[in-house]
């Protein structure tokens, strides 16, 4: 075991660029424990999105498996499109709105962010459920504020999806940035966000937010329990907490949040971007979660600006 441990440790420390603590002169198993502890400590301090390392014993082999994971912070990344619609219709803010529209088109077309008017999306189902509840409530007439909010969510949602889906917004992205002149702090914040998004688009022109996600967070299916992998979903999937939606205000918003939170409370874990690296002598991937780290910051900032 010791030979395999130190061989794998050498591969791991070379990959991450850390200096292993000299422990070979200590007695077994203290040398292993000390080295494992120090390696974890160094990795936690150096590697972005660090999660853990595990020591695997498989037959005669002993090797490290490292996990990197982006912590989404139990946050709902819901992007309100009605607010963007209002910005676009404001003559003073129109160019700002076009910048944000390019940002949203990138998120929709390239990063694969779900849209609540798409029938397969999680929030489409929530909005449909709220609509059915209102239709079954005899005390709610057509002029009730909740029904009007749902109608607005549907009509403006369809209009905005057509705008956001338009690929020309990506073609004009660079020119919109070049021509933009911020008039106030809101404009400046939108410009900075758009710059970051355009840069990310250039660095990762076809990367999806789901590229490093796995069913029930099980990366290595062959090592999973049948119960753990093949049963129904046991985690909050990413498409449920990242999405375009109508607006972050009103009765329907409050009801929607109640539905989402009630369902999420039934789960003990969240699906998040993950990378596993095995140090057993095979080729080690150079993949990291740099894209996800930048994308989630953009999502968070966009939600803030549109709220």
C-alpha positions in Angstrom: 0.0 0.0 0.0 2.8 2.5 0.9 4.4 2.2 -2.5 1.1 2.8 -4.3 0.3 5.6 -2.0 3.5 7.6 -2.6 3.4 6.9 -6.3 -0.1 8.3 -6.6 0.8 11.1 -4.2 3.6 12.1 -6.6 1.2 12.3 -9.5 -1.3 14.3 -7.6 1.2 16.8 -6.2 2.8 17.3 -9.6 -0.6 17.9 -11.2 -1.7 20.5 -8.6 1.8 22.1 -8.2 2.1 21.5 -4.4 5.1 20.3 -2.4 4.4 17.0 -0.5 5.5 16.8 3.2 8.5 14.4 3.6 6.9 11.6 5.6 8.7 8.4 4.4 10.9 8.3 7.5 7.8 8.0 9.8 6.4 4.6 10.7 3.4 3.2 8.9 0.5 4.1 9.2 1.3 7.5 10.7 3.3 8.5 7.7 0.2 7.9 5.5 -2.1 9.8 7.8 0.3 12.7 8.1 0.9 13.0 4.4 -2.9 12.7 3.7 -3.7 15.5 6.2 -1.0 17.8 4.8 -2.0 17.2 1.2 -5.6 18.1 2.0 -4.5 21.2 3.8 -2.4 22.4 0.8 -5.0 21.6 -1.8 -7.7 23.4 0.2 -5.6 26.6 0.3 -4.5 26.5 -3.3 -7.1 24.9 -5.6 -10.2 26.9 -6.5 -13.4 24.9 -6.0 -11.6 22.3 -4.0 -13.8 19.6 -2.4 -11.9 16.6 -1.2 -9.5 13.7 -1.9 -10.1 10.0 -1.3 -7.7 7.2 -1.1 -8.9 4.2 -3.0 -7.7 0.6 -2.6 -8.7 -1.5 -5.6 -7.2 -5.0 -5.7 -3.4 -4.5 -5.5 -3.6 -0.8 -6.4 -3.8 2.2 -4.1 -4.4 5.6 -5.6 -5.9 9.1 -4.9 -9.2 10.4 -6.4 -9.6 14.1 -6.2 -13.0 15.9 -6.4 -13.4 19.6 -7.5 -16.9 21.0 -7.0 -18.4 24.4 -7.6 -20.5 25.4 -4.5 -23.7 27.2 -5.8 -24.5 28.3 -2.3 -28.1 27.1 -2.2 -29.0 30.1 -4.5 -31.9 30.4 -7.0 -30.6 31.9 -10.2 -33.9 33.0 -11.7 -33.5 35.7 -14.3 -36.6 38.0 -14.6 -37.5 38.7 -18.3 -40.3 41.2 -17.6 -37.8 43.6 -16.1 -35.6 43.2 -19.2 -38.7 43.9 -21.3 -39.3 47.1 -19.4 -35.7 48.2 -19.8 -35.8 47.6 -23.6 -39.0 49.7 -23.8 -37.5 52.6 -21.9 -36.0 55.0 -24.5 -33.4 56.2 -22.1 -32.3 52.6 -21.3 -32.8 51.0 -24.7 -29.1 50.5 -25.5 -28.5 49.2 -22.0 -31.4 46.7 -22.6 -29.8 45.6 -25.9 -26.5 44.9 -24.1 -28.4 42.8 -21.5 -30.3 41.1 -24.4 -27.0 40.0 -25.8 -26.0 38.6 -22.4 -29.3 36.7 -22.2 -28.9 35.4 -25.7 -25.6 33.9 -24.8 -27.0 32.4 -21.7 -30.0 31.0 -23.6 -28.4 29.8 -26.8 -24.9 28.8 -25.7 -24.9 28.2 -21.9 -28.3 26.3 -22.2 -30.1 28.2 -19.4 -33.7 26.9 -19.3 -36.6 29.2 -20.2 -39.9 29.1 -18.3 -42.1 29.1 -21.4 -40.5 25.9 -22.7 -42.8 23.0 -22.0 -40.0 20.7 -20.8 -38.7 23.2 -18.2 -39.2 22.9 -14.5 -40.7 26.4 -14.1 -43.1 25.9 -17.0 -44.6 23.1 -14.9 -44.8 25.3 -11.8 -46.5 28.1 -13.7 -49.0 25.6 -15.2 -49.8 24.2 -11.8 -50.5 27.7 -10.4 -52.7 28.4 -13.4 -54.7 25.2 -12.8 -55.1 26.1 -9.1 -56.6 29.5 -10.0 -58.9 28.0 -12.6 -60.3 25.6 -10.0 -60.8 28.4 -7.4 -64.4 29.6 -7.8 -63.7 32.8 -5.9 -61.1 34.0 -8.4 -62.5 35.7 -11.5 -60.8 36.8 -14.7 -60.0 40.2 -13.2 -58.2 38.8 -10.2 -54.6 40.2 -10.0 -53.1 36.7 -9.9 -54.7 35.8 -13.2 -53.5 39.1 -14.8 -50.0 38.3 -13.5 -50.1 34.9 -15.1 -51.4 36.4 -18.4 -48.5 38.9 -18.3 -46.0 36.2 -17.6 -47.2 34.2 -20.6 -47.6 37.0 -23.1 -44.4 38.9 -22.3 -42.6 35.6 -21.7 -43.3 34.5 -25.3 -42.3 37.9 -26.7 -39.0 37.9 -24.8 -38.2 34.3 -25.7 -38.3 35.3 -29.4 -36.0 38.3 -28.7 -33.6 36.3 -26.5 -33.5 33.4 -28.9 -32.4 35.6 -31.8 -28.8 34.7 -32.7 -28.2 38.2 -34.2 -27.8 39.4 -30.6 -24.6 37.4 -30.5 -23.4 38.8 -33.8 -24.0 42.3 -32.6 -22.6 41.7 -29.1 -19.1 43.2 -29.8 -20.5 46.2 -31.7 -22.9 47.0 -28.9 -20.1 46.9 -26.4 -17.9 49.1 -28.6 -20.7 51.7 -29.1 -22.0 51.8 -25.5 -21.6 54.9 -23.4 -22.6 54.5 -19.8 -24.8 57.3 -18.4 -25.0 56.3 -14.8 -24.0 53.6 -12.3 -26.6 51.1 -13.6 -25.4 51.5 -17.1 -21.8 51.0 -16.0 -22.6 47.9 -14.0 -24.5 46.4 -17.0 -21.5 47.3 -19.3 -19.1 45.5 -17.0 -21.3 42.5 -16.8 -21.7 42.4 -20.6 -17.9 42.7 -21.0 -17.4 39.7 -18.7 -20.0 37.7 -20.5 -18.5 38.5 -24.0 -15.1 37.5 -22.7 -16.5 34.2 -21.3 -18.2 33.6 -24.7 -14.9 34.0 -26.4 -13.1 31.7 -24.0 -15.7 29.0 -24.0 -17.7 29.4 -27.3 -19.8 26.2 -26.9 -19.7 25.4 -23.1 -23.0 24.5 -21.4 -23.8 25.1 -17.7 -24.6 21.4 -17.5 -21.3 20.1 -18.9 -20.0 18.9 -15.6 -23.2 17.7 -14.0 -24.1 14.1 -13.3 -27.3 12.2 -12.4 -27.6 12.2 -8.6 -24.1 13.6 -8.5 -22.7 10.1 -9.3 -19.7 10.6 -11.6 -18.4 7.1 -11.8 -21.4 4.9 -12.5 -19.4 1.7 -12.3 -18.6 2.4 -8.7 -22.2 3.4 -7.7 -24.7 1.4 -5.8 -27.6 0.4 -8.0 -29.9 2.0 -5.4 -27.9 5.2 -5.4 -27.8 5.6 -9.2 -30.8 4.0 -10.7 -33.5 5.1 -8.3 -35.4 8.4 -8.8 -33.6 11.7 -8.5 -32.3 12.3 -5.0 -30.8 15.8 -5.6 -32.1 19.2 -6.6 -31.2 19.2 -10.3 -29.5 22.2 -11.8 -32.3 23.0 -14.2 -34.6 23.6 -11.2 -32.6 26.4 -9.7 -31.3 28.0 -12.8 -33.8 29.5 -15.3 -35.3 32.5 -16.9 -38.6 33.3 -15.3 -41.3 36.1 -15.4 -40.7 38.5 -12.5 -39.5 38.7 -8.9 -42.5 40.5 -7.6 -46.3 39.9 -7.1 -48.6 37.3 -5.8 -47.7 34.7 -8.5 -44.0 35.2 -7.6 -44.8 34.6 -3.9 -46.7 31.4 -4.8 -44.1 30.2 -7.1 -41.4 30.6 -4.5 -43.5 28.7 -2.0 -43.9 25.8 -4.4 -40.2 25.7 -5.2 -39.0 26.0 -1.6 -41.5 23.3 -0.5 -40.2 20.9 -3.1 -36.5 21.7 -2.4 -37.0 21.1 1.3 -37.6 17.4 0.5 -34.0 17.0 -0.9 -30.8 16.8 1.1 -28.4 17.6 -1.7 -28.0 19.9 -4.8 -26.7 18.9 -8.2 -23.6 21.0 -8.8 -20.7 21.1 -11.3 -18.2 18.4 -10.4 -14.9 17.1 -11.7 -13.2 13.9 -10.6 -9.5 13.2 -11.3 -8.0 9.7 -10.7 -4.2 9.5 -10.0 -3.6 5.8 -10.9 -1.1 6.3 -13.7 -3.6 6.9 -16.4 -3.9 10.3 -18.1 -5.2 13.0 -15.8 -7.6 15.5 -17.3 -6.6 19.2 -17.2 -10.3 20.2 -16.9 -11.3 22.6 -14.2 -14.3 24.6 -13.1 -13.1 28.0 -14.3 -16.0 28.3 -16.7 -18.6 27.5 -14.1 -17.0 29.9 -11.6 -17.2 32.8 -14.0 -20.7 31.8 -15.3 -22.3 31.6 -11.9 -20.9 35.0 -11.0 -22.5 36.4 -14.2 -25.8 34.8 -13.4 -25.7 36.2 -9.9 -24.9 39.7 -11.1 -27.5 39.6 -13.9 -30.2 38.6 -11.4 -29.2 41.4 -9.1 -29.3 44.0 -11.8 -32.7 42.9 -13.0 -34.3 42.8 -9.6 
